[in-house]
Amino acid sequence: FKCIARATCSNFKGVRMLKEKIVALLNDQIALEDYSANLYLAMSSWANSQKLSGAAAFLESHSDDEHSHMRKLLTYLNETGARAVFSEMSKPPCEYASIKEAFEKVMEHEKMITEKINHLVDTCLSEKDFATFHFLQWYVAEQHEEEFLFQSILDKIDIIGTDGRGLFMIDSEIGKLANK
Ligand code: FEO
């Protein structure tokens, strides 16, 4: 029995190969996280131009978070022996009519990202790729946190309002959410 067990184990020395369909979807997600990082950095630059220093700091730190989401996927692909492929990125929007519109766009974008993650998770299950399914649970939880965070910002904007001092207060509150 021991000999058979050793022989079987030796067959598992190689790197676990991912299916092409999963590699393609993970690469799509890398592109999306990379785009998210640029989108929030461009939005931070817009906020700076509007003298909204709190929102600018928060969006810049969130751009860093998105970059780390991209890197985490990249590492996973490398660990499985698959190859990350970078595609051409479209230019993110640079103008917003108001802070409310900017955060509405953030929410819209994050809901789209959640759908992409859900599709990826669903595909892993149907392809019986349980390791990638497990890896992606971090992203499932992260999307829940992000949607909650951005909805709370939109709620503050609605409650406080953005006229006069309201805008100053909102910007200060958003600035407190930046990663220190
Ligand atoms: Fe990487 Fe905002 O999701």
Backbone and ligand atoms as CSV (ligand in chain L), in Angstrom:
chain,resi,resn,atom,element,x,y,z
A,1,PHE,N,N,0.843,-1.216,0.000
A,1,PHE,CA,C,0.000,0.000,0.000
A,1,PHE,C,C,0.870,1.255,0.000
A,2,LYS,N,N,1.952,1.208,0.841
A,2,LYS,CA,C,2.822,2.385,0.923
A,2,LYS,C,C,3.448,2.707,-0.426
A,3,CYS,N,N,3.885,1.622,-1.143
A,3,CYS,CA,C,4.529,1.856,-2.436
A,3,CYS,C,C,3.569,2.511,-3.413
A,4,ILE,N,N,2.335,2.022,-3.420
A,4,ILE,CA,C,1.343,2.576,-4.350
A,4,ILE,C,C,1.113,4.057,-4.019
A,5,ALA,N,N,1.011,4.345,-2.727
A,5,ALA,CA,C,0.766,5.731,-2.309
A,5,ALA,C,C,1.908,6.640,-2.767
A,6,ARG,N,N,3.154,6.158,-2.617
A,6,ARG,CA,C,4.296,6.985,-3.041
A,6,ARG,C,C,4.246,7.226,-4.544
A,7,ALA,N,N,3.949,6.155,-5.279
A,7,ALA,CA,C,3.915,6.276,-6.738
A,7,ALA,C,C,2.829,7.271,-7.151
A,8,THR,N,N,1.685,7.230,-6.468
A,8,THR,CA,C,0.579,8.123,-6.819
A,8,THR,C,C,0.963,9.570,-6.527
A,9,CYS,N,N,1.608,9.762,-5.358
A,9,CYS,CA,C,1.993,11.120,-4.982
A,9,CYS,C,C,2.965,11.717,-5.993
A,10,SER,N,N,3.877,10.869,-6.493
A,10,SER,CA,C,4.875,11.417,-7.406
A,10,SER,C,C,4.220,11.978,-8.674
A,11,ASN,N,N,3.010,11.476,-8.974
A,11,ASN,CA,C,2.319,12.005,-10.158
A,11,ASN,C,C,1.803,13.425,-9.933
A,12,PHE,N,N,1.816,13.898,-8.694
A,12,PHE,CA,C,1.254,15.208,-8.397
A,12,PHE,C,C,2.329,16.272,-8.214
A,13,LYS,N,N,3.565,15.946,-8.641
A,13,LYS,CA,C,4.658,16.913,-8.476
A,13,LYS,C,C,4.498,18.109,-9.415
A,14,GLY,N,N,3.904,17.871,-10.588
A,14,GLY,CA,C,3.774,18.930,-11.576
A,14,GLY,C,C,2.798,20.005,-11.125
A,15,VAL,N,N,2.844,21.148,-11.806
A,15,VAL,CA,C,1.945,22.249,-11.480
A,15,VAL,C,C,0.552,21.908,-12.006
A,16,ARG,N,N,-0.462,22.228,-11.205
A,16,ARG,CA,C,-1.840,21.980,-11.632
A,16,ARG,C,C,-2.170,22.901,-12.808
A,17,MET,N,N,-2.614,22.317,-13.894
A,17,MET,CA,C,-2.905,23.121,-15.084
A,17,MET,C,C,-4.349,23.627,-15.050
A,18,LEU,N,N,-4.517,24.883,-15.406
A,18,LEU,CA,C,-5.872,25.437,-15.486
A,18,LEU,C,C,-6.421,25.210,-16.883
A,19,LYS,N,N,-7.746,25.102,-16.972
A,19,LYS,CA,C,-8.354,24.981,-18.297
A,19,LYS,C,C,-8.270,26.327,-19.011
A,20,GLU,N,N,-8.191,26.249,-20.341
A,20,GLU,CA,C,-8.042,27.475,-21.144
A,20,GLU,C,C,-9.153,28.486,-20.874
A,21,LYS,N,N,-10.358,27.967,-20.718
A,21,LYS,CA,C,-11.512,28.841,-20.485
A,21,LYS,C,C,-11.323,29.645,-19.194
A,22,ILE,N,N,-10.774,28.978,-18.163
A,22,ILE,CA,C,-10.565,29.645,-16.868
A,22,ILE,C,C,-9.425,30.664,-16.986
A,23,VAL,N,N,-8.360,30.281,-17.695
A,23,VAL,CA,C,-7.229,31.211,-17.881
A,23,VAL,C,C,-7.718,32.475,-18.599
A,24,ALA,N,N,-8.554,32.286,-19.633
A,24,ALA,CA,C,-9.051,33.439,-20.403
A,24,ALA,C,C,-9.878,34.356,-19.504
A,25,LEU,N,N,-10.732,33.767,-18.676
A,25,LEU,CA,C,-11.575,34.591,-17.797
A,25,LEU,C,C,-10.740,35.295,-16.716
A,26,LEU,N,N,-9.724,34.608,-16.216
A,26,LEU,CA,C,-8.847,35.246,-15.207
A,26,LEU,C,C,-8.074,36.400,-15.851
A,27,ASN,N,N,-7.663,36.213,-17.099
A,27,ASN,CA,C,-6.977,37.300,-17.802
A,27,ASN,C,C,-7.917,38.482,-18.046
A,28,ASP,N,N,-9.180,38.187,-18.371
A,28,ASP,CA,C,-10.171,39.267,-18.526
A,28,ASP,C,C,-10.300,40.036,-17.210
A,29,GLN,N,N,-10.274,39.290,-16.104
A,29,GLN,CA,C,-10.432,39.939,-14.796
A,29,GLN,C,C,-9.214,40.794,-14.461
A,30,ILE,N,N,-8.033,40.331,-14.869
A,30,ILE,CA,C,-6.816,41.140,-14.677
A,30,ILE,C,C,-6.983,42.481,-15.394
A,31,ALA,N,N,-7.484,42.423,-16.628
A,31,ALA,CA,C,-7.684,43.657,-17.409
A,31,ALA,C,C,-8.696,44.571,-16.714
A,32,LEU,N,N,-9.745,43.977,-16.163
A,32,LEU,CA,C,-10.780,44.788,-15.506
A,32,LEU,C,C,-10.257,45.446,-14.225
A,33,GLU,N,N,-9.477,44.695,-13.452
A,33,GLU,CA,C,-8.938,45.272,-12.204
A,33,GLU,C,C,-7.926,46.381,-12.528
A,34,ASP,N,N,-7.169,46.148,-13.589
A,34,ASP,CA,C,-6.197,47.141,-14.036
A,34,ASP,C,C,-6.934,48.413,-14.489
A,35,TYR,N,N,-8.020,48.225,-15.233
A,35,TYR,CA,C,-8.818,49.369,-15.682
A,35,TYR,C,C,-9.413,50.103,-14.470
A,36,SER,N,N,-9.884,49.313,-13.483
A,36,SER,CA,C,-10.470,49.932,-12.276
A,36,SER,C,C,-9.432,50.837,-11.596
A,37,ALA,N,N,-8.188,50.360,-11.509
A,37,ALA,CA,C,-7.124,51.163,-10.885
A,37,ALA,C,C,-6.959,52.487,-11.631
A,38,ASN,N,N,-6.978,52.423,-12.961
A,38,ASN,CA,C,-6.823,53.651,-13.754
A,38,ASN,C,C,-8.053,54.555,-13.662
A,39,LEU,N,N,-9.225,53.917,-13.654
A,39,LEU,CA,C,-10.476,54.685,-13.556
A,39,LEU,C,C,-10.482,55.525,-12.277
A,40,TYR,N,N,-10.097,54.910,-11.144
A,40,TYR,CA,C,-10.146,55.632,-9.869
A,40,TYR,C,C,-9.014,56.650,-9.742
A,41,LEU,N,N,-7.907,56.379,-10.403
A,41,LEU,CA,C,-6.816,57.355,-10.386
A,41,LEU,C,C,-7.211,58.595,-11.201
A,42,ALA,N,N,-7.847,58.369,-12.346
A,42,ALA,CA,C,-8.321,59.493,-13.168
A,42,ALA,C,C,-9.408,60.268,-12.429
A,43,MET,N,N,-10.254,59.537,-11.688
A,43,MET,CA,C,-11.317,60.193,-10.921
A,43,MET,C,C,-10.710,61.008,-9.766
A,44,SER,N,N,-9.633,60.479,-9.188
A,44,SER,CA,C,-8.932,61.189,-8.121
A,44,SER,C,C,-8.367,62.503,-8.656
A,45,SER,N,N,-7.836,62.435,-9.867
A,45,SER,CA,C,-7.282,63.633,-10.491
A,45,SER,C,C,-8.389,64.663,-10.734
A,46,TRP,N,N,-9.562,64.185,-11.173
A,46,TRP,CA,C,-10.707,65.092,-11.360
A,46,TRP,C,C,-11.080,65.723,-10.013
A,47,ALA,N,N,-11.138,64.900,-8.946
A,47,ALA,CA,C,-11.522,65.415,-7.625
A,47,ALA,C,C,-10.527,66.488,-7.170
A,48,ASN,N,N,-9.238,66.245,-7.430
A,48,ASN,CA,C,-8.226,67.255,-7.087
A,48,ASN,C,C,-8.500,68.567,-7.802
A,49,SER,N,N,-8.879,68.458,-9.069
A,49,SER,CA,C,-9.132,69.678,-9.858
A,49,SER,C,C,-10.339,70.446,-9.324
A,50,GLN,N,N,-11.208,69.747,-8.574
A,50,GLN,CA,C,-12.403,70.387,-7.990
A,50,GLN,C,C,-12.155,70.806,-6.533
A,51,LYS,N,N,-10.899,70.683,-6.086
A,51,LYS,CA,C,-10.504,71.011,-4.699
A,51,LYS,C,C,-11.171,70.082,-3.687
A,52,LEU,N,N,-11.477,68.880,-4.125
A,52,LEU,CA,C,-12.071,67.883,-3.223
A,52,LEU,C,C,-10.944,66.964,-2.745
A,53,SER,N,N,-10.159,67.459,-1.798
A,53,SER,CA,C,-8.947,66.720,-1.426
A,53,SER,C,C,-9.248,65.399,-0.718
A,54,GLY,N,N,-10.360,65.341,0.037
A,54,GLY,CA,C,-10.720,64.100,0.725
A,54,GLY,C,C,-11.066,63.006,-0.279
A,55,ALA,N,N,-11.931,63.344,-1.229
A,55,ALA,CA,C,-12.335,62.364,-2.253
A,55,ALA,C,C,-11.121,61.964,-3.080
A,56,ALA,N,N,-10.250,62.938,-3.375
A,56,ALA,CA,C,-9.051,62.635,-4.180
A,56,ALA,C,C,-8.168,61.617,-3.462
A,57,ALA,N,N,-7.968,61.819,-2.150
A,57,ALA,CA,C,-7.115,60.894,-1.377
A,57,ALA,C,C,-7.747,59.511,-1.313
A,58,PHE,N,N,-9.055,59.479,-1.088
A,58,PHE,CA,C,-9.742,58.191,-1.004
A,58,PHE,C,C,-9.646,57.441,-2.343
A,59,LEU,N,N,-9.925,58.143,-3.429
A,59,LEU,CA,C,-9.922,57.477,-4.742
A,59,LEU,C,C,-8.520,57.012,-5.129
A,60,GLU,N,N,-7.525,57.787,-4.749
A,60,GLU,CA,C,-6.155,57.362,-5.036
A,60,GLU,C,C,-5.822,56.084,-4.250
A,61,SER,N,N,-6.224,56.054,-2.986
A,61,SER,CA,C,-5.926,54.848,-2.194
A,61,SER,C,C,-6.737,53.663,-2.709
A,62,HIS,N,N,-7.939,53.941,-3.219
A,62,HIS,CA,C,-8.726,52.832,-3.757
A,62,HIS,C,C,-8.127,52.322,-5.068
A,63,SER,N,N,-7.507,53.212,-5.796
A,63,SER,CA,C,-6.812,52.784,-7.012
A,63,SER,C,C,-5.701,51.789,-6.643
A,64,ASP,N,N,-5.002,52.077,-5.542
A,64,ASP,CA,C,-3.962,51.137,-5.062
A,64,ASP,C,C,-4.570,49.778,-4.729
A,65,ASP,N,N,-5.753,49.801,-4.105
A,65,ASP,CA,C,-6.429,48.530,-3.774
A,65,ASP,C,C,-6.702,47.726,-5.050
A,66,GLU,N,N,-7.183,48.436,-6.069
A,66,GLU,CA,C,-7.508,47.740,-7.334
A,66,GLU,C,C,-6.243,47.148,-7.968
A,67,HIS,N,N,-5.165,47.887,-7.846
A,67,HIS,CA,C,-3.905,47.376,-8.387
A,67,HIS,C,C,-3.506,46.099,-7.649
A,68,SER,N,N,-3.736,46.064,-6.347
A,68,SER,CA,C,-3.398,44.843,-5.601
A,68,SER,C,C,-4.329,43.696,-5.978
A,69,HIS,N,N,-5.577,43.991,-6.332
A,69,HIS,CA,C,-6.488,42.931,-6.808
A,69,HIS,C,C,-5.946,42.326,-8.107
A,70,MET,N,N,-5.429,43.204,-8.954
A,70,MET,CA,C,-4.866,42.736,-10.229
A,70,MET,C,C,-3.636,41.857,-9.966
A,71,ARG,N,N,-2.769,42.314,-9.036
A,71,ARG,CA,C,-1.530,41.573,-8.743
A,71,ARG,C,C,-1.811,40.196,-8.149
A,72,LYS,N,N,-2.858,40.122,-7.332
A,72,LYS,CA,C,-3.225,38.853,-6.706
A,72,LYS,C,C,-3.615,37.824,-7.786
A,73,LEU,N,N,-4.348,38.274,-8.794
A,73,LEU,CA,C,-4.735,37.387,-9.911
A,73,LEU,C,C,-3.507,36.958,-10.711
A,74,LEU,N,N,-2.625,37.916,-10.907
A,74,LEU,CA,C,-1.396,37.658,-11.668
A,74,LEU,C,C,-0.565,36.575,-10.964
A,75,THR,N,N,-0.425,36.713,-9.659
A,75,THR,CA,C,0.339,35.726,-8.871
A,75,THR,C,C,-0.308,34.348,-8.973
A,76,TYR,N,N,-1.625,34.314,-8.875
A,76,TYR,CA,C,-2.325,33.022,-8.947
A,76,TYR,C,C,-2.066,32.348,-10.296
A,77,LEU,N,N,-2.194,33.125,-11.373
A,77,LEU,CA,C,-1.940,32.549,-12.707
A,77,LEU,C,C,-0.509,32.029,-12.792
A,78,ASN,N,N,0.443,32.802,-12.285
A,78,ASN,CA,C,1.850,32.376,-12.323
A,78,ASN,C,C,2.066,31.097,-11.524
A,79,GLU,N,N,1.402,31.014,-10.381
A,79,GLU,CA,C,1.570,29.831,-9.533
A,79,GLU,C,C,1.056,28.557,-10.197
A,80,THR,N,N,0.097,28.712,-11.091
A,80,THR,CA,C,-0.458,27.526,-11.749
A,80,THR,C,C,0.259,27.233,-13.074
A,81,GLY,N,N,1.261,28.030,-13.394
A,81,GLY,CA,C,2.011,27.810,-14.629
A,81,GLY,C,C,1.329,28.407,-15.845
A,82,ALA,N,N,0.199,29.105,-15.631
A,82,ALA,CA,C,-0.485,29.750,-16.762
A,82,ALA,C,C,0.162,31.116,-17.000
A,83,ARG,N,N,-0.225,31.742,-18.076
A,83,ARG,CA,C,0.426,33.008,-18.421
A,83,ARG,C,C,-0.571,34.165,-18.406
A,84,ALA,N,N,-0.190,35.237,-17.726
A,84,ALA,CA,C,-1.027,36.435,-17.734
A,84,ALA,C,C,-0.723,37.225,-18.996
A,85,VAL,N,N,-1.786,37.640,-19.667
A,85,VAL,CA,C,-1.599,38.412,-20.897
A,85,VAL,C,C,-2.261,39.773,-20.700
A,86,PHE,N,N,-1.512,40.823,-20.962
A,86,PHE,CA,C,-2.064,42.170,-20.788
A,86,PHE,C,C,-2.615,42.683,-22.111
A,87,SER,N,N,-3.837,43.205,-22.035
A,87,SER,CA,C,-4.434,43.726,-23.257
A,87,SER,C,C,-4.431,45.256,-23.227
A,88,GLU,N,N,-4.716,45.843,-24.369
A,88,GLU,CA,C,-4.740,47.308,-24.478
A,88,GLU,C,C,-5.877,47.841,-23.608
A,89,MET,N,N,-5.605,48.939,-22.922
A,89,MET,CA,C,-6.625,49.457,-22.009
A,89,MET,C,C,-7.296,50.701,-22.575
A,90,SER,N,N,-8.629,50.786,-22.385
A,90,SER,CA,C,-9.300,51.991,-22.877
A,90,SER,C,C,-9.115,53.138,-21.881
A,91,LYS,N,N,-9.243,54.339,-22.399
A,91,LYS,CA,C,-9.026,55.541,-21.576
A,91,LYS,C,C,-10.202,55.728,-20.617
A,92,PRO,N,N,-9.935,55.926,-19.337
A,92,PRO,CA,C,-11.061,56.125,-18.407
A,92,PRO,C,C,-11.641,57.530,-18.533
A,93,PRO,N,N,-12.924,57.712,-18.162
A,93,PRO,CA,C,-13.504,59.060,-18.199
A,93,PRO,C,C,-12.752,59.990,-17.238
A,94,CYS,N,N,-12.686,61.264,-17.597
A,94,CYS,CA,C,-11.925,62.227,-16.785
A,94,CYS,C,C,-12.782,63.381,-16.269
A,95,GLU,N,N,-14.038,63.426,-16.687
A,95,GLU,CA,C,-14.905,64.548,-16.288
A,95,GLU,C,C,-16.187,64.035,-15.645
A,96,TYR,N,N,-16.605,64.705,-14.579
A,96,TYR,CA,C,-17.863,64.361,-13.902
A,96,TYR,C,C,-18.588,65.657,-13.576
A,97,ALA,N,N,-19.934,65.600,-13.604
A,97,ALA,CA,C,-20.708,66.816,-13.341
A,97,ALA,C,C,-20.698,67.162,-11.858
A,98,SER,N,N,-20.530,66.169,-10.993
A,98,SER,CA,C,-20.584,66.412,-9.539
A,98,SER,C,C,-19.981,65.218,-8.816
A,99,ILE,N,N,-19.758,65.401,-7.502
A,99,ILE,CA,C,-19.229,64.293,-6.700
A,99,ILE,C,C,-20.251,63.151,-6.664
A,100,LYS,N,N,-21.524,63.512,-6.682
A,100,LYS,CA,C,-22.569,62.479,-6.665
A,100,LYS,C,C,-22.492,61.646,-7.944
A,101,GLU,N,N,-22.360,62.325,-9.062
A,101,GLU,CA,C,-22.275,61.575,-10.331
A,101,GLU,C,C,-21.040,60.673,-10.335
A,102,ALA,N,N,-19.925,61.192,-9.816
A,102,ALA,CA,C,-18.694,60.387,-9.799
A,102,ALA,C,C,-18.913,59.094,-9.009
A,103,PHE,N,N,-19.512,59.208,-7.818
A,103,PHE,CA,C,-19.688,57.993,-7.002
A,103,PHE,C,C,-20.814,57.095,-7.523
A,104,GLU,N,N,-21.757,57.687,-8.245
A,104,GLU,CA,C,-22.767,56.825,-8.911
A,104,GLU,C,C,-22.084,55.966,-9.978
A,105,LYS,N,N,-21.123,56.573,-10.673
A,105,LYS,CA,C,-20.371,55.824,-11.703
A,105,LYS,C,C,-19.524,54.726,-11.056
A,106,VAL,N,N,-18.946,55.038,-9.882
A,106,VAL,CA,C,-18.153,54.031,-9.165
A,106,VAL,C,C,-19.046,52.827,-8.835
A,107,MET,N,N,-20.236,53.127,-8.318
A,107,MET,CA,C,-21.157,52.056,-7.920
A,107,MET,C,C,-21.554,51.203,-9.132
A,108,GLU,N,N,-21.866,51.884,-10.221
A,108,GLU,CA,C,-22.243,51.192,-11.472
A,108,GLU,C,C,-21.093,50.263,-11.914
A,109,HIS,N,N,-19.871,50.797,-11.832
A,109,HIS,CA,C,-18.699,50.028,-12.255
A,109,HIS,C,C,-18.511,48.804,-11.350
A,110,GLU,N,N,-18.635,49.008,-10.045
A,110,GLU,CA,C,-18.420,47.888,-9.120
A,110,GLU,C,C,-19.492,46.811,-9.264
A,111,LYS,N,N,-20.720,47.216,-9.593
A,111,LYS,CA,C,-21.780,46.210,-9.812
A,111,LYS,C,C,-21.437,45.361,-11.032
A,112,MET,N,N,-20.865,46.007,-12.043
A,112,MET,CA,C,-20.442,45.261,-13.244
A,112,MET,C,C,-19.314,44.280,-12.858
A,113,ILE,N,N,-18.371,44.735,-12.018
A,113,ILE,CA,C,-17.263,43.861,-11.587
A,113,ILE,C,C,-17.816,42.666,-10.803
A,114,THR,N,N,-18.787,42.928,-9.950
A,114,THR,CA,C,-19.396,41.825,-9.178
A,114,THR,C,C,-19.990,40.782,-10.125
A,115,GLU,N,N,-20.668,41.248,-11.171
A,115,GLU,CA,C,-21.252,40.297,-12.146
A,115,GLU,C,C,-20.168,39.457,-12.806
A,116,LYS,N,N,-19.046,40.098,-13.131
A,116,LYS,CA,C,-17.932,39.371,-13.785
A,116,LYS,C,C,-17.358,38.314,-12.830
A,117,ILE,N,N,-17.180,38.699,-11.568
A,117,ILE,CA,C,-16.652,37.747,-10.573
A,117,ILE,C,C,-17.637,36.575,-10.412
A,118,ASN,N,N,-18.921,36.908,-10.334
A,118,ASN,CA,C,-19.924,35.848,-10.178
A,118,ASN,C,C,-19.897,34.879,-11.361
A,119,HIS,N,N,-19.733,35.430,-12.546
A,119,HIS,CA,C,-19.671,34.571,-13.743
A,119,HIS,C,C,-18.437,33.667,-13.685
A,120,LEU,N,N,-17.334,34.249,-13.240
A,120,LEU,CA,C,-16.082,33.486,-13.118
A,120,LEU,C,C,-16.246,32.348,-12.102
A,121,VAL,N,N,-16.845,32.666,-10.971
A,121,VAL,CA,C,-17.065,31.665,-9.921
A,121,VAL,C,C,-17.982,30.557,-10.441
A,122,ASP,N,N,-19.031,30.965,-11.127
A,122,ASP,CA,C,-19.997,30.005,-11.676
A,122,ASP,C,C,-19.318,29.070,-12.692
A,123,THR,N,N,-18.436,29.646,-13.519
A,123,THR,CA,C,-17.720,28.840,-14.520
A,123,THR,C,C,-16.781,27.847,-13.836
A,124,CYS,N,N,-16.124,28.301,-12.756
A,124,CYS,CA,C,-15.223,27.386,-12.016
A,124,CYS,C,C,-15.996,26.193,-11.478
A,125,LEU,N,N,-17.195,26.449,-11.005
A,125,LEU,CA,C,-18.005,25.339,-10.479
A,125,LEU,C,C,-18.393,24.380,-11.595
A,126,SER,N,N,-18.865,24.938,-12.724
A,126,SER,CA,C,-19.303,24.039,-13.806
A,126,SER,C,C,-18.123,23.296,-14.422
A,127,GLU,N,N,-16.921,23.890,-14.363
A,127,GLU,CA,C,-15.719,23.222,-14.902
A,127,GLU,C,C,-15.025,22.365,-13.833
A,128,LYS,N,N,-15.615,22.324,-12.650
A,128,LYS,CA,C,-15.056,21.572,-11.505
A,128,LYS,C,C,-13.621,22.001,-11.163
A,129,ASP,N,N,-13.355,23.302,-11.291
A,129,ASP,CA,C,-12.052,23.844,-10.884
A,129,ASP,C,C,-12.218,24.392,-9.460
A,130,PHE,N,N,-12.130,23.496,-8.496
A,130,PHE,CA,C,-12.456,23.871,-7.120
A,130,PHE,C,C,-11.375,24.736,-6.469
A,131,ALA,N,N,-10.121,24.594,-6.916
A,131,ALA,CA,C,-9.053,25.426,-6.344
A,131,ALA,C,C,-9.258,26.893,-6.740
A,132,THR,N,N,-9.588,27.126,-8.020
A,132,THR,CA,C,-9.816,28.513,-8.458
A,132,THR,C,C,-11.104,29.054,-7.834
A,133,PHE,N,N,-12.080,28.172,-7.696
A,133,PHE,CA,C,-13.332,28.549,-7.025
A,133,PHE,C,C,-13.006,29.049,-5.609
A,134,HIS,N,N,-12.157,28.304,-4.909
A,134,HIS,CA,C,-11.774,28.679,-3.550
A,134,HIS,C,C,-10.984,29.992,-3.551
A,135,PHE,N,N,-10.042,30.121,-4.474
A,135,PHE,CA,C,-9.242,31.346,-4.590
A,135,PHE,C,C,-10.148,32.576,-4.788
A,136,LEU,N,N,-11.195,32.404,-5.586
A,136,LEU,CA,C,-12.058,33.540,-5.929
A,136,LEU,C,C,-13.006,33.972,-4.807
A,137,GLN,N,N,-13.089,33.160,-3.762
A,137,GLN,CA,C,-13.991,33.545,-2.663
A,137,GLN,C,C,-13.548,34.872,-2.033
A,138,TRP,N,N,-12.248,35.145,-2.056
A,138,TRP,CA,C,-11.754,36.423,-1.543
A,138,TRP,C,C,-12.390,37.583,-2.335
A,139,TYR,N,N,-12.479,37.416,-3.659
A,139,TYR,CA,C,-13.055,38.472,-4.509
A,139,TYR,C,C,-14.566,38.616,-4.282
A,140,VAL,N,N,-15.213,37.496,-4.008
A,140,VAL,CA,C,-16.658,37.554,-3.735
A,140,VAL,C,C,-16.891,38.411,-2.488
A,141,ALA,N,N,-16.104,38.152,-1.440
A,141,ALA,CA,C,-16.249,38.911,-0.189
A,141,ALA,C,C,-15.859,40.373,-0.401
A,142,GLU,N,N,-14.816,40.601,-1.181
A,142,GLU,CA,C,-14.330,41.960,-1.443
A,142,GLU,C,C,-15.404,42.779,-2.179
A,143,GLN,N,N,-16.069,42.147,-3.141
A,143,GLN,CA,C,-17.113,42.876,-3.885
A,143,GLN,C,C,-18.269,43.258,-2.960
A,144,HIS,N,N,-18.603,42.377,-2.038
A,144,HIS,CA,C,-19.668,42.711,-1.080
A,144,HIS,C,C,-19.246,43.940,-0.264
A,145,GLU,N,N,-18.001,43.918,0.221
A,145,GLU,CA,C,-17.493,45.046,1.027
A,145,GLU,C,C,-17.494,46.343,0.223
A,146,GLU,N,N,-17.045,46.245,-1.032
A,146,GLU,CA,C,-16.955,47.461,-1.844
A,146,GLU,C,C,-18.334,48.038,-2.153
A,147,GLU,N,N,-19.267,47.173,-2.507
A,147,GLU,CA,C,-20.613,47.691,-2.804
A,147,GLU,C,C,-21.208,48.344,-1.556
A,148,PHE,N,N,-20.964,47.741,-0.387
A,148,PHE,CA,C,-21.468,48.310,0.866
A,148,PHE,C,C,-20.815,49.674,1.116
A,149,LEU,N,N,-19.487,49.741,0.910
A,149,LEU,CA,C,-18.745,50.988,1.123
A,149,LEU,C,C,-19.271,52.109,0.206
A,150,PHE,N,N,-19.400,51.803,-1.083
A,150,PHE,CA,C,-19.814,52.857,-2.017
A,150,PHE,C,C,-21.279,53.250,-1.825
A,151,GLN,N,N,-22.105,52.297,-1.419
A,151,GLN,CA,C,-23.499,52.657,-1.133
A,151,GLN,C,C,-23.554,53.575,0.086
A,152,SER,N,N,-22.664,53.326,1.074
A,152,SER,CA,C,-22.673,54.178,2.273
A,152,SER,C,C,-22.226,55.602,1.918
A,153,ILE,N,N,-21.315,55.724,0.953
A,153,ILE,CA,C,-20.896,57.069,0.504
A,153,ILE,C,C,-22.063,57.766,-0.201
A,154,LEU,N,N,-22.750,57.032,-1.068
A,154,LEU,CA,C,-23.901,57.628,-1.773
A,154,LEU,C,C,-25.000,58.029,-0.780
A,155,ASP,N,N,-25.183,57.216,0.248
A,155,ASP,CA,C,-26.192,57.554,1.274
A,155,ASP,C,C,-25.811,58.844,1.987
A,156,LYS,N,N,-24.508,58.990,2.317
A,156,LYS,CA,C,-24.048,60.222,2.998
A,156,LYS,C,C,-24.293,61.435,2.097
A,157,ILE,N,N,-23.989,61.265,0.818
A,157,ILE,CA,C,-24.182,62.381,-0.126
A,157,ILE,C,C,-25.658,62.792,-0.137
A,158,ASP,N,N,-26.555,61.811,-0.129
A,158,ASP,CA,C,-27.995,62.115,-0.147
A,158,ASP,C,C,-28.448,62.756,1.165
A,159,ILE,N,N,-27.931,62.263,2.289
A,159,ILE,CA,C,-28.376,62.773,3.598
A,159,ILE,C,C,-27.834,64.184,3.853
A,160,ILE,N,N,-26.520,64.358,3.635
A,160,ILE,CA,C,-25.893,65.653,3.960
A,160,ILE,C,C,-26.164,66.689,2.871
A,161,GLY,N,N,-26.226,66.229,1.627
A,161,GLY,CA,C,-26.403,67.169,0.510
A,161,GLY,C,C,-25.061,67.772,0.121
A,162,THR,N,N,-24.992,68.369,-1.044
A,162,THR,CA,C,-23.692,68.879,-1.516
A,162,THR,C,C,-23.704,70.393,-1.738
A,163,ASP,N,N,-24.684,71.082,-1.113
A,163,ASP,CA,C,-24.697,72.544,-1.232
A,163,ASP,C,C,-23.788,73.151,-0.168
A,164,GLY,N,N,-23.029,74.158,-0.529
A,164,GLY,CA,C,-22.210,74.917,0.428
A,164,GLY,C,C,-21.398,74.037,1.356
A,165,ARG,N,N,-21.669,74.163,2.677
A,165,ARG,CA,C,-20.888,73.412,3.664
A,165,ARG,C,C,-21.075,71.901,3.521
A,166,GLY,N,N,-22.200,71.503,2.971
A,166,GLY,CA,C,-22.477,70.064,2.787
A,166,GLY,C,C,-21.369,69.407,1.984
A,167,LEU,N,N,-20.945,70.060,0.913
A,167,LEU,CA,C,-19.897,69.492,0.049
A,167,LEU,C,C,-18.593,69.352,0.832
A,168,PHE,N,N,-18.290,70.360,1.668
A,168,PHE,CA,C,-17.075,70.304,2.487
A,168,PHE,C,C,-17.144,69.122,3.458
A,169,MET,N,N,-18.311,68.946,4.068
A,169,MET,CA,C,-18.478,67.845,5.027
A,169,MET,C,C,-18.363,66.483,4.345
A,170,ILE,N,N,-19.017,66.360,3.209
A,170,ILE,CA,C,-18.976,65.099,2.455
A,170,ILE,C,C,-17.536,64.762,2.095
A,171,ASP,N,N,-16.840,65.770,1.585
A,171,ASP,CA,C,-15.446,65.538,1.153
A,171,ASP,C,C,-14.592,65.102,2.356
A,172,SER,N,N,-14.810,65.730,3.513
A,172,SER,CA,C,-14.048,65.350,4.718
A,172,SER,C,C,-14.376,63.917,5.115
A,173,GLU,N,N,-15.652,63.571,5.063
A,173,GLU,CA,C,-16.062,62.208,5.448
A,173,GLU,C,C,-15.443,61.163,4.511
A,174,ILE,N,N,-15.454,61.464,3.228
A,174,ILE,CA,C,-14.883,60.506,2.255
A,174,ILE,C,C,-13.373,60.389,2.477
A,175,GLY,N,N,-12.739,61.519,2.787
A,175,GLY,CA,C,-11.286,61.517,3.018
A,175,GLY,C,C,-10.900,60.601,4.185
A,176,LYS,N,N,-11.796,60.487,5.181
A,176,LYS,CA,C,-11.515,59.618,6.350
A,176,LYS,C,C,-11.461,58.148,5.940
A,177,LEU,N,N,-12.034,57.829,4.794
A,177,LEU,CA,C,-12.089,56.426,4.350
A,177,LEU,C,C,-10.834,56.003,3.579
A,178,ALA,N,N,-9.956,56.977,3.303
A,178,ALA,CA,C,-8.730,56.636,2.553
A,178,ALA,C,C,-7.843,55.745,3.396
A,179,ASN,N,N,-7.170,54.772,2.754
A,179,ASN,CA,C,-6.229,53.912,3.488
A,179,ASN,C,C,-5.094,54.763,4.010
A,180,LYS,N,N,-4.770,54.588,5.269
A,180,LYS,CA,C,-3.682,55.393,5.840
A,180,LYS,C,C,-2.344,54.753,5.495
L,1,FEO,FE1,FE,-11.328,45.052,-7.571
L,1,FEO,FE2,FE,-13.347,47.390,-6.916
L,1,FEO,O1,O,-13.023,45.621,-7.300
